[in-house]
Amino acid sequence: MKLLLISAFICLSSCSIKKFYPLGGAVAGGAAGSIGGPVSAGLGAGAGWTIGELAKGDEELKQAKQTIQALTTGDVNKLVEQRLEEAKGDGFFDSILDGIYDLLLIALIAVALWIIIPMWYTHYIVNKNKNDKS
């Protein structure tokens, strides 16, 4: 079952899997650093994340280089193709998902406050009554 989920994750992701490089680097770095304890695991995860971001950033650097070359040579078709590729990555559904994630974050904060504020107020009242009786 795990193999099926992992293969679906890899095969059904968008055109590029490079966006998962930082996550993979953090997991690998954290696992390697866990030999030395929690502090080294945290440092390893941070280093892995940084390496993953650098590996992911190489693709952006290559795209910028191609765009600059197309601009200097006046290749309009190449520019249009690059903009279409960018639109595939940041499409309509991605913007909707970002909005849903923002809404879920607001709901999470509201629920946390809904639980924490009454607990704090009850604690305050109990301490106040305890001090009044003594």
C-alpha positions as CSV (number, residue, x, y, z in Angstrom):
1,M,0.0,0.0,0.0
2,K,2.8,2.4,0.9
3,L,4.5,1.6,-2.4
4,L,1.3,2.4,-4.3
5,L,1.0,5.8,-2.5
6,I,4.6,6.7,-3.1
7,S,4.4,5.8,-6.8
8,A,1.1,7.7,-7.2
9,F,2.8,10.7,-5.5
10,I,5.7,10.6,-7.9
11,C,3.7,9.8,-11.1
12,L,0.8,12.1,-10.5
13,S,2.7,15.2,-9.5
14,S,2.8,18.0,-11.9
15,C,5.3,18.3,-14.8
16,S,8.2,19.0,-12.5
17,I,9.1,17.2,-9.3
18,K,11.8,19.8,-8.5
19,K,9.4,21.6,-6.1
20,F,9.8,18.6,-3.7
21,Y,13.6,18.9,-3.6
22,P,13.7,21.1,-0.4
23,L,11.3,18.6,1.4
24,G,13.4,15.6,0.3
25,G,16.6,17.4,1.4
26,A,15.2,18.3,4.8
27,V,14.0,14.7,5.4
28,A,17.4,13.2,4.3
29,G,19.3,15.8,6.3
30,G,17.2,15.3,9.4
31,A,17.6,11.5,9.1
32,A,21.3,11.8,8.7
33,G,21.6,14.3,11.5
34,S,19.5,12.2,13.9
35,I,22.5,10.0,14.6
36,G,24.0,12.9,16.7
37,G,20.8,13.8,18.5
38,P,18.0,16.4,18.2
39,V,20.3,19.4,17.7
40,S,22.3,17.8,14.9
41,A,19.0,16.5,13.4
42,G,17.7,20.0,13.3
43,L,20.9,21.3,11.7
44,G,20.9,18.5,9.2
45,A,17.3,19.2,8.2
46,G,18.1,22.9,7.8
47,A,21.2,22.1,5.7
48,G,19.1,19.6,3.6
49,W,16.4,22.2,3.0
50,T,19.0,24.7,1.9
51,I,20.6,22.3,-0.5
52,G,17.1,21.4,-1.9
53,E,16.3,25.0,-2.4
54,L,19.5,25.5,-4.3
55,A,18.8,22.5,-6.5
56,K,15.3,23.8,-7.1
57,G,16.7,27.3,-7.9
58,D,18.9,26.0,-10.7
59,E,15.8,25.5,-12.8
60,E,14.7,29.0,-12.2
61,L,18.1,30.3,-13.1
62,K,18.1,28.4,-16.4
63,Q,14.6,29.7,-17.2
64,A,15.8,33.3,-16.5
65,K,18.8,32.8,-18.8
66,Q,16.6,31.5,-21.6
67,T,14.3,34.5,-21.2
68,I,17.1,37.0,-21.3
69,Q,18.5,35.2,-24.4
70,A,15.1,35.3,-26.1
71,L,14.7,39.0,-25.2
72,T,18.0,40.0,-26.7
73,T,17.5,38.0,-29.9
74,G,13.9,39.2,-30.3
75,D,12.5,35.6,-30.3
76,V,8.8,36.2,-29.6
77,N,7.8,32.6,-30.0
78,K,10.2,31.5,-27.3
79,L,8.9,34.1,-24.9
80,V,5.3,33.0,-25.5
81,E,6.2,29.4,-24.9
82,Q,8.0,30.3,-21.7
83,R,4.9,32.2,-20.4
84,L,2.7,29.3,-21.3
85,E,4.9,27.0,-19.3
86,E,4.7,29.4,-16.3
87,A,0.9,29.5,-16.6
88,K,0.8,25.7,-16.5
89,G,2.6,25.8,-13.1
90,D,0.7,28.6,-11.6
91,G,-2.8,28.0,-13.0
92,F,-6.3,28.7,-11.9
93,F,-6.7,25.7,-9.7
94,D,-3.4,26.5,-7.9
95,S,-4.7,29.9,-7.0
96,I,-8.0,28.4,-5.7
97,L,-6.0,25.9,-3.6
98,D,-4.0,28.8,-2.1
99,G,-7.2,30.5,-1.2
100,I,-8.6,27.3,0.4
101,Y,-5.3,26.9,2.4
102,D,-5.6,30.5,3.6
103,L,-9.2,29.9,4.7
104,L,-8.2,26.7,6.5
105,L,-5.4,28.6,8.3
106,I,-7.9,31.3,9.5
107,A,-10.3,28.6,10.7
108,L,-7.5,26.8,12.6
109,I,-6.6,30.0,14.4
110,A,-10.3,30.7,15.2
111,V,-10.7,27.2,16.6
112,A,-7.6,27.5,18.7
113,L,-8.8,30.8,20.1
114,W,-12.2,29.3,20.7
115,I,-10.6,26.6,22.9
116,I,-7.7,28.5,24.5
117,I,-9.6,31.7,25.6
118,P,-12.2,29.9,27.8
119,M,-9.5,27.7,29.3
120,W,-7.5,30.8,30.2
121,Y,-10.6,32.6,31.6
122,T,-11.5,29.6,33.7
123,H,-8.0,29.4,35.1
124,Y,-8.1,33.1,35.9
125,I,-11.5,32.8,37.8
126,V,-10.4,29.8,39.7
127,N,-7.2,31.5,40.9
128,K,-9.2,34.6,41.8
129,N,-11.7,32.6,43.9
130,K,-8.9,30.7,45.5
131,N,-7.2,34.0,46.5
132,D,-10.5,35.5,47.8
133,K,-11.2,32.5,50.1
134,S,-7.8,32.6,51.8
